[in-house]
Amino acid sequence: MSPEISKHIRSAALVLTVLTLSAFLLYTATDSDRLSSGSFSSSFATIFPSYLNYSSSSNPTQELEEILKNASMVNNTVILTTLNDAWARTGSIVDLFLKSFMLGDGTRKLLDHLVIVSMDERAYNRCRIVHKHCYALVTKGVDFHQEAYFMTPQYLKMMWRRIDFLQTVLELGYSFVFTDADIMWFRDPFPRFFPDADFQISCDNYLGRPEDMNNSPNGGFNYVKSNSRSIAFYKFWYSSRETYPGYHDQDVLNKIKSDQMITKIGLKIRFLDTAYFGGLCEPSRDLNVVCTMHVNCCIGMDRKLHDLNLMLQDWRAFMSLPPDLKNQSIISWRVPRNCSLDPLDIPVPAPPKMDVKEEGED
């Protein structure tokens, strides 16, 4: 090979090397830009799988339908609760709520049908750790992660967002039991429900008859069947927030429960007896029949945690009794305790640590 030809070959090789290196650098820069936008989201979602599900689901209704389908009973009924970060933290309300299902009489199986509706991203992340059916309810421009104190604007927004969401569940064809997370489940409530009612709800005060409209309803626990009447009722209930501005959903319900529109809709309402569905406003006294107990008439999470712990301890003590002593009802609730104090009193001491063993332990 002549020196001239060899020189041309080396020049060509050098040019090819420079072009290849330039193309590689250009691709790397382009790929970097791509990662900083769309592809970065994919990488971020791999590390934090809740992120995209929470903030930018392409079809949240389809996602909700899938979750409801996976959790539903044979009759298209689900159990729903809502949760924000303040109630979702380790050692907080949600842990005691789930614990009650584990300790209750025949309630553990109901966890398969429970959907936890998370109001913020941190609550959703915690739900994914402690439960299998989680849905992220995104409210644009609103952050529900902090404790929503009773009757504050944040509290009202959260309560009305909940009513709007429950209407959607009904429209998708699913009946539901809605339960606040500060309600302890001790027995399967379904045998105590009225078979022919469209809408049945627990009470702060129960006057003795389930059809008495003078009963004081509590929106923290209700069983609603999906049909045209219940859907029309939830639309009316939600729209009534404009008729009664500054009121929360429970107070508005109390105002509209005897409205002529309810008669026109044809909704059949029944109120649940506090003997079975009790609370701190009016406790269920007989532990042999109680289904649920609500830490209502109580403001402040520390107070609620204290009395919820006592309630679970009382239940475990009752369940450890032999049958003959259970029937004598020798154990009753020690609550309300801290929840009976005035909210303006001195700070509540730390709640007692639960001494609850798992089933099967000595």
C-alpha positions as CSV (number, residue, x, y, z in Angstrom):
1,M,0.0,0.0,0.0
2,S,1.4,3.4,-1.0
3,P,2.0,6.1,1.6
4,E,-0.6,8.3,0.0
5,I,-3.4,5.7,0.2
6,S,-2.5,4.9,3.8
7,K,-2.7,8.6,4.7
8,H,-6.2,8.8,3.2
9,I,-7.4,5.7,5.1
10,R,-6.1,7.2,8.4
11,S,-7.9,10.5,7.7
12,A,-11.2,8.7,6.9
13,A,-10.9,6.7,10.1
14,L,-10.4,9.8,12.1
15,V,-13.4,11.5,10.5
16,L,-15.6,8.5,11.2
17,T,-14.4,8.4,14.8
18,V,-15.3,12.1,15.3
19,L,-18.7,11.7,13.7
20,T,-19.5,8.6,15.9
21,L,-18.4,10.4,19.0
22,S,-20.5,13.5,18.1
23,A,-23.6,11.4,17.4
24,F,-23.2,9.6,20.8
25,L,-22.9,12.9,22.6
26,L,-25.9,14.3,20.8
27,Y,-28.0,11.2,21.8
28,T,-26.8,11.4,25.4
29,A,-27.9,15.0,25.6
30,T,-31.3,14.3,24.0
31,D,-31.8,11.3,26.3
32,S,-31.0,13.4,29.3
33,D,-33.6,16.0,28.3
34,R,-36.1,13.2,27.8
35,L,-35.3,11.7,31.2
36,S,-35.9,15.1,32.8
37,S,-39.4,15.2,31.4
38,G,-41.6,12.2,30.5
39,S,-39.2,9.3,31.1
40,F,-38.2,10.8,34.4
41,S,-41.8,10.3,35.5
42,S,-41.6,6.7,34.6
43,S,-38.3,6.3,36.5
44,F,-39.8,8.2,39.5
45,A,-42.9,6.0,39.4
46,T,-40.7,2.9,39.6
47,I,-39.0,4.2,42.7
48,F,-42.3,5.6,44.2
49,P,-45.0,3.5,42.6
50,S,-47.8,5.5,44.2
51,Y,-46.8,8.8,42.6
52,L,-48.4,8.5,39.2
53,N,-51.4,6.6,40.6
54,Y,-52.0,9.4,43.0
55,S,-51.4,12.5,41.0
56,S,-52.1,11.8,37.3
57,S,-54.2,8.8,36.7
58,S,-55.4,8.9,33.1
59,N,-58.8,7.5,34.0
60,P,-59.5,7.7,37.8
61,T,-63.1,6.5,37.3
62,Q,-61.9,3.3,35.6
63,E,-59.3,2.8,38.3
64,L,-62.0,3.2,41.0
65,E,-64.3,0.7,39.2
66,E,-61.5,-1.8,39.2
67,I,-60.7,-1.4,42.9
68,L,-64.4,-1.6,43.8
69,K,-64.8,-4.7,41.7
70,N,-61.8,-6.4,43.4
71,A,-63.2,-5.5,46.9
72,S,-66.9,-6.1,46.4
73,M,-69.0,-8.8,47.9
74,V,-71.2,-11.0,45.7
75,N,-74.0,-8.4,45.8
76,N,-71.8,-5.5,44.7
77,T,-71.4,-4.1,48.2
78,V,-68.1,-2.6,49.6
79,I,-67.0,-1.1,52.9
80,L,-65.5,2.3,52.5
81,T,-63.5,4.6,54.8
82,T,-61.6,7.8,54.2
83,L,-58.2,8.7,55.5
84,N,-55.8,11.6,55.5
85,D,-52.2,11.7,56.6
86,A,-53.0,12.8,60.2
87,W,-55.1,9.6,60.7
88,A,-52.8,7.3,58.7
89,R,-49.5,7.7,60.5
90,T,-48.0,4.7,62.4
91,G,-49.7,4.3,65.7
92,S,-52.6,6.5,64.7
93,I,-56.3,6.0,64.1
94,V,-56.0,3.6,61.1
95,D,-53.9,1.1,63.0
96,L,-56.6,0.8,65.7
97,F,-59.4,0.7,63.1
98,L,-57.8,-2.2,61.3
99,K,-57.0,-3.9,64.6
100,S,-60.6,-3.9,65.6
101,F,-61.4,-6.0,62.5
102,M,-58.8,-8.5,63.6
103,L,-60.1,-8.7,67.2
104,G,-63.8,-8.6,66.3
105,D,-66.2,-11.5,66.3
106,G,-66.4,-12.6,62.7
107,T,-65.1,-9.3,61.3
108,R,-61.7,-10.3,60.0
109,K,-63.1,-11.6,56.7
110,L,-64.7,-8.1,56.1
111,L,-61.2,-6.6,55.5
112,D,-61.3,-8.3,52.1
113,H,-64.1,-5.9,51.2
114,L,-62.7,-2.7,52.8
115,V,-61.5,0.1,50.5
116,I,-59.5,2.8,52.1
117,V,-60.0,6.1,50.3
118,S,-56.9,8.3,50.8
119,M,-57.4,12.0,50.8
120,D,-53.7,12.8,50.2
121,E,-50.5,11.2,48.9
122,R,-49.0,10.3,52.3
123,A,-52.2,8.6,53.4
124,Y,-52.2,6.7,50.2
125,N,-48.6,5.6,50.6
126,R,-49.4,4.3,54.2
127,C,-52.5,2.6,53.0
128,R,-50.4,0.6,50.4
129,I,-48.3,-0.7,53.3
130,V,-51.1,-1.7,55.7
131,H,-54.0,-2.7,53.3
132,K,-54.6,-4.2,49.9
133,H,-57.5,-2.0,48.6
134,C,-56.5,1.6,48.4
135,Y,-57.8,4.4,46.3
136,A,-56.3,7.9,46.0
137,L,-59.1,10.6,45.9
138,V,-57.4,13.6,44.4
139,T,-59.0,17.0,45.1
140,K,-57.4,19.6,42.8
141,G,-55.8,22.5,44.6
142,V,-56.6,21.1,48.1
143,D,-54.2,19.4,50.5
144,F,-56.1,17.3,53.1
145,H,-53.0,15.8,54.8
146,Q,-53.2,17.7,58.1
147,E,-55.7,17.0,60.9
148,A,-58.9,18.7,59.9
149,Y,-60.3,20.3,63.0
150,F,-64.0,20.2,63.5
151,M,-66.0,22.8,61.5
152,T,-62.9,24.5,60.1
153,P,-63.1,25.3,56.3
154,Q,-60.7,22.4,55.7
155,Y,-63.0,20.1,57.6
156,L,-66.1,21.2,55.7
157,K,-64.3,20.7,52.3
158,M,-63.3,17.2,53.3
159,M,-66.8,16.3,54.4
160,W,-68.4,17.5,51.3
161,R,-65.8,16.0,49.1
162,R,-66.7,12.7,50.7
163,I,-70.4,13.1,49.9
164,D,-69.5,13.8,46.3
165,F,-67.3,10.7,46.1
166,L,-70.0,8.5,47.6
167,Q,-72.5,9.6,45.0
168,T,-70.0,8.5,42.4
169,V,-69.7,5.0,44.0
170,L,-73.5,4.7,43.9
171,E,-73.6,5.8,40.2
172,L,-71.1,3.0,39.4
173,G,-73.6,0.5,40.7
174,Y,-72.0,-0.3,44.1
175,S,-73.8,-0.3,47.4
176,F,-71.6,0.6,50.4
177,V,-71.2,0.7,54.1
178,F,-69.4,3.9,54.9
179,T,-67.5,4.0,58.2
180,D,-65.3,6.6,59.8
181,A,-61.9,5.3,60.7
182,D,-62.5,6.1,64.4
183,I,-65.2,3.5,64.5
184,M,-64.3,0.1,66.0
185,W,-65.8,-3.0,64.3
186,F,-66.6,-5.7,66.8
187,R,-69.2,-7.8,65.0
188,D,-70.5,-8.2,61.4
189,P,-73.1,-5.5,61.1
190,F,-75.0,-6.9,58.1
191,P,-77.4,-9.1,60.0
192,R,-78.5,-5.9,61.9
193,F,-79.3,-3.9,58.8
194,F,-82.9,-3.4,57.6
195,P,-83.3,-5.5,54.3
196,D,-85.8,-3.0,52.7
197,A,-84.2,0.4,53.5
198,D,-82.4,2.4,50.8
199,F,-80.4,4.5,53.3
200,Q,-79.7,3.6,57.0
201,I,-77.5,5.6,59.3
202,S,-76.2,5.5,62.8
203,C,-77.3,8.0,65.5
204,D,-75.8,10.2,68.1
205,N,-79.0,9.8,70.0
206,Y,-81.6,7.1,69.2
207,L,-85.2,7.6,70.3
208,G,-86.3,4.0,70.1
209,R,-87.9,3.7,66.6
210,P,-85.9,3.3,63.4
211,E,-88.3,5.3,61.3
212,D,-88.5,8.3,63.7
213,M,-87.2,11.4,61.9
214,N,-86.4,13.0,65.2
215,N,-83.5,10.6,65.7
216,S,-80.1,12.5,65.5
217,P,-78.2,10.9,62.6
218,N,-74.4,10.6,62.6
219,G,-72.8,10.6,59.1
220,G,-69.8,8.5,60.3
221,F,-71.6,5.2,59.6
222,N,-74.2,4.4,57.1
223,Y,-75.3,1.6,54.7
224,V,-76.6,2.7,51.3
225,K,-78.0,0.6,48.5
226,S,-77.2,1.7,45.0
227,N,-80.5,2.5,43.2
228,S,-82.1,5.5,41.5
229,R,-83.5,6.7,44.8
230,S,-80.2,6.8,46.7
231,I,-78.4,8.4,43.8
232,A,-81.1,11.2,43.6
233,F,-80.9,11.6,47.3
234,Y,-77.1,12.0,47.3
235,K,-77.4,14.6,44.5
236,F,-80.0,16.5,46.6
237,W,-77.8,16.2,49.8
238,Y,-74.7,17.5,48.0
239,S,-76.6,20.4,46.4
240,S,-78.1,21.3,49.7
241,R,-74.6,22.5,50.9
242,E,-75.4,25.7,48.9
243,T,-78.8,26.1,50.7
244,Y,-77.0,25.8,54.1
245,P,-73.6,27.4,53.6
246,G,-71.2,26.8,56.5
247,Y,-72.8,23.6,57.7
248,H,-71.2,20.2,57.4
249,D,-72.9,17.2,55.8
250,Q,-74.4,15.8,59.0
251,D,-76.1,19.0,60.0
252,V,-77.4,19.5,56.4
253,L,-78.8,15.9,56.5
254,N,-80.6,16.7,59.8
255,K,-82.2,19.7,58.0
256,I,-83.3,17.9,54.9
257,K,-84.2,14.4,56.3
258,S,-87.9,15.4,56.4
259,D,-87.9,17.6,53.3
260,Q,-90.6,17.0,50.7
261,M,-87.9,16.2,48.2
262,I,-87.1,13.0,50.2
263,T,-90.8,12.0,49.9
264,K,-90.7,12.8,46.2
265,I,-87.6,10.7,45.6
266,G,-89.2,7.8,47.5
267,L,-86.1,7.2,49.6
268,K,-86.7,4.8,52.6
269,I,-84.6,6.0,55.5
270,R,-84.0,4.0,58.7
271,F,-82.0,4.9,61.8
272,L,-79.7,2.4,63.5
273,D,-80.2,1.5,67.1
274,T,-77.3,2.6,69.4
275,A,-77.6,-0.7,71.2
276,Y,-75.9,-2.2,68.2
277,F,-74.2,0.8,66.6
278,G,-73.1,2.8,69.6
279,G,-70.7,5.7,70.2
280,L,-69.5,7.9,73.0
281,C,-72.5,10.1,72.6
282,E,-74.7,7.1,73.5
283,P,-72.7,4.0,74.2
284,S,-73.8,0.5,73.4
285,R,-74.0,-1.0,76.9
286,D,-74.3,-4.7,76.0
287,L,-71.0,-6.1,74.7
288,N,-72.9,-9.3,73.7
289,V,-74.7,-7.5,70.9
290,V,-72.6,-4.5,70.0
291,C,-71.5,-4.3,66.3
292,T,-69.6,-1.0,66.1
293,M,-68.5,1.8,68.5
294,H,-67.8,5.3,67.4
295,V,-65.5,7.8,69.1
296,N,-68.0,10.6,68.4
297,C,-68.7,13.5,70.7
298,C,-65.0,13.8,71.0
299,I,-62.7,16.6,69.5
300,G,-59.0,16.1,69.1
301,M,-57.0,13.1,67.9
302,D,-55.1,12.5,71.1
303,R,-58.3,12.2,73.0
304,K,-59.7,9.9,70.4
305,L,-56.6,7.7,70.5
306,H,-56.7,7.4,74.3
307,D,-60.3,6.3,74.3
308,L,-60.0,4.0,71.3
309,N,-57.2,2.2,73.1
310,L,-59.3,1.7,76.2
311,M,-62.2,0.5,74.1
312,L,-60.1,-2.2,72.4
313,Q,-58.7,-3.3,75.8
314,D,-62.2,-3.5,77.2
315,W,-63.3,-5.6,74.2
316,R,-60.4,-8.0,74.5
317,A,-61.2,-8.4,78.2
318,F,-64.8,-9.3,77.3
319,M,-63.8,-11.8,74.6
320,S,-61.5,-13.6,77.1
321,L,-64.4,-14.4,79.4
322,P,-66.1,-17.8,79.5
323,P,-69.6,-17.8,77.9
324,D,-71.5,-17.9,81.1
325,L,-69.7,-14.7,82.4
326,K,-70.2,-13.0,79.0
327,N,-73.9,-13.4,79.4
328,Q,-73.8,-11.7,82.8
329,S,-72.4,-8.6,81.2
330,I,-69.9,-8.1,84.0
331,I,-67.7,-5.9,81.8
332,S,-68.7,-2.6,80.3
333,W,-66.9,0.2,78.6
334,R,-64.6,2.5,80.5
335,V,-65.2,5.1,77.9
336,P,-65.8,8.0,77.5
337,R,-62.7,8.9,79.5
338,N,-60.5,11.6,78.0
339,C,-63.3,12.2,75.5
340,S,-65.6,13.3,78.4
341,L,-63.3,16.2,79.2
342,D,-63.9,19.7,77.9
343,P,-61.6,20.4,74.9
344,L,-60.4,23.5,76.7
345,D,-59.1,21.6,79.6
346,I,-55.4,20.8,80.3
347,P,-53.6,18.7,77.6
348,V,-54.4,15.0,77.6
349,P,-51.7,12.6,78.7
350,A,-50.3,10.2,76.2
351,P,-52.7,7.4,75.4
352,P,-52.0,4.0,77.1
353,K,-50.0,1.6,75.1
354,M,-52.2,-1.3,73.9
355,D,-51.4,-4.7,75.3
356,V,-53.2,-6.6,72.6
357,K,-51.8,-10.0,71.5
358,E,-52.4,-11.4,68.1
359,E,-54.8,-14.3,67.8
360,G,-53.2,-17.6,68.7
361,E,-50.7,-16.1,71.2
362,D,-50.8,-17.1,74.8
